[in-house]
Amino acid sequence: MTGAIDQLADHDEALYRFALILTRDHDLAADLVQDTFLRALERFDQYRGDAPLRAWLRRILYNLAVDRARRASHEVVVEEVESLWRDDEYTIDPAVVAERTQTREELEDALVRLPFIYRVAVILHDVEGWAVREIAEVQEISLPAAKQRLRRGRMALVTALAEGHERRIQLEGVPMRCWDARKYISDYLDGTLDQPTASLVEAHLETCPTCPPLYAALVDAHQQLNTLRDTDAVVPPDLNVKIRSLLAGGL
């Protein structure tokens, strides 16, 4: 096992960079790298050397990232976007999209709304310069399927950029971006935020059209979870006997 650990450790920086490319989030990237090493150690006896170790680790990390992303609910529906693009009358305002692409924040906002597998294809190809063949290998799909994901991802990105303009108008004057506020909402619920940040979150909740229902649901779930606490829980007598027996044996 020591040999396996040494071999895996040589790839930590490369894996972290890959995870960061996929997630755009330092904390999530760190979690994925740790989970990847744990999964790799569990399955190291299955590694046959038919692919470079780094490629094998990347596939593990990618699959873990896909699992984490499946519950996202804010994503555009790619099939619906492609249906729009099939309509000869569908179009967007190129000036609006061009203006939004000039700002990193706007590009990130549009990218995060793409379903994970399509977002990855666009980022790896158009941001990181990967060949489509390399994307197909890490996603374990055929070359035509990888090309389709890239095409659909690009279409969805343009549509997300165009729709984002309408969202920006709706949110004009609202303090903080929604995601910035939502990142703090758990700490706000627990009362652990510093006052300036808490005031910004409160101002956001007072004016944002989408976040207050989310916060209300969070508060309700938090309160209902408290009712699950079993105040009468006691150790069953037979378990108590086993514990005492085990402790006595260890003395």
VENFEN-V983834 format. One record per backbone hydrogen bond with DSSP energy under -0.5 kcal/mol. NH is the residue of the N-H (numbers start at 1). CO is the residue of the C=O. If there is no record, write none. Layout:
BEGIN
nh,co
NH,CO
NH,CO
END
This chain:
BEGIN
nh,co
5,1
6,2
7,3
8,4
9,5
10,6
11,8
12,9
15,11
16,12
17,13
18,14
19,15
20,16
21,17
22,18
23,19
24,20
29,25
30,26
31,27
32,28
33,29
34,30
35,31
36,32
37,33
38,34
39,35
40,36
41,37
42,38
43,39
44,41
46,43
47,44
48,46
56,52
57,53
58,54
59,55
60,56
61,57
62,58
63,59
64,60
65,61
66,62
67,63
68,64
69,65
70,66
71,68
72,69
76,113
78,76
81,77
82,78
83,79
84,80
85,81
86,82
87,83
87,84
88,86
90,87
94,92
96,93
97,93
98,94
99,95
100,96
101,97
102,98
102,99
103,100
104,102
107,103
108,104
109,105
110,106
111,107
112,108
113,109
113,110
114,111
118,115
119,115
120,116
121,117
122,118
123,119
124,120
125,121
126,122
127,122
127,123
128,123
129,125
130,124
135,131
136,132
137,133
138,134
139,135
140,136
141,136
146,142
147,143
148,144
149,145
150,146
151,147
152,148
153,149
154,150
155,151
156,152
157,153
158,154
159,155
160,156
161,157
162,158
163,159
164,160
165,161
165,162
166,162
167,163
168,164
169,165
170,166
171,167
172,169
174,171
175,173
181,177
182,178
183,179
184,180
184,181
185,181
188,184
189,185
190,186
191,187
191,188
192,187
193,187
198,194
199,195
200,196
201,197
202,198
203,199
204,200
205,201
206,202
207,203
207,204
208,204
212,208
214,210
215,211
216,212
217,213
218,214
219,215
220,216
221,217
222,218
223,219
224,220
225,221
226,222
227,223
227,224
228,225
229,226
231,229
233,230
240,236
241,237
242,238
243,239
244,240
245,241
246,242
247,243
248,244
249,245
250,246
251,247
251,248
END
